[in-house]
Amino acid sequence: MSSKPPCVTLKLVLLGDGRVGKTSLVLRYVNNVFSEKQEATVQASYLTKRLVIEGVPITLAIWDTAGQERFQALGPIYYRDADAALLVYDIMDNNSFIRVRNWVKELQQMASKNITMAIAANKSDLLRSRKFDRQEAESYATSIGAKLFLTSAKLGTGIDEVFLDIATRALQIKRSTGGLSPALPRKGTIIVDDEPEKEPQMKCCS
């Protein structure tokens, strides 16, 4: 009788400017809800999603960080021990894409060398009103070992794909670095549930 594989927790942090739609992406993914009047995140919020990837039960612990400049010094608190980072920008705002490059430089300097990265070009429902240089964005993503996804929290498109991709790649890295037993069954992906969990208490420094 084979033993049940242990549940793996993957820590995923969302980074990007304020108002690019990070919170809307997470809420659409975890709770399948969308609001045009989403409040700005203060410091960070925490949600979880449960998946089964290749036979391994996964708890995706998602930290949605504040994008406003006054909170950006807090970034390292959240991403230093993260397994993955989703960098989000607003397809209508080129400055938010430039900021993604800055976040990546920070991650390369301060986060784990094995961190898995993906880029979400968000608000793709507005694409018709703007010429979008997809080739430039994809070329940049490839250069940092990431993947680019066009997402729309409003329409709910591209969101399951980006979170599934990043969780799958982060799991593979855990396996290859000895974080998991390699002899686990491969069964494709099943979404189990998304029960909300209490936010863990973070130690605050005075």
C-alpha positions, 0 to 999 in steps of 0.5 A: 500500500503506497503512502500518501504524499505529504502536502507541500506549501509553496510561498508565492509573493505578488509584486508590482506597482499600485493599481496594476491589479494584483489584488484583483488577480488573487481574488479572482483566482482564489474566490472567483470574484471581481470588483471594479472598486477594489481597495488598495492593499495596505502592507500585505494580505494573505490567501491560500489555494489548494491544488494537486499537481502531479499527485502532490497536494499543494497549498499555495500561500499567496502574499499580495503586497502593497504596490504604493511606494511608501510600502515598497521597503517591506518587500524583502520581508515577504519575498526573501523566503518565497518559492515563487514571485508573480510580477504584475504590470498594467498593460496600459501603463509602460511605467509599471512594466519598467517597475517590474524590471526593478523588482526583478533586480531586487529578487535576483539580489535578495531572494532565493536563487531558486525562486520561480518567476512569472510575469502577468501583463494584466488588464488585457481586456483593454488591449484594443485601446493600446498597441502592446509590444508582446514580443518585447515583454516575452523576450524580457520574460525569457531573459530572466527565466520567467514566462509571460501571461496576458491576464484579465481579472475582469474577464477571468482570463489567463489567471488559472494558467499563470498560477498553475504554471508558477506552482508547477515550476516551483514544485519541480524546483523543490523536487530537483533540489531535494525538497521532495521525494522524486518517486511521487506519482504523476497524475496531472493537476486537480484543483481541490478546494480553496478554503480561506485560512487565517492570516499567520501572525507575523512578528513585527519589529519596532 
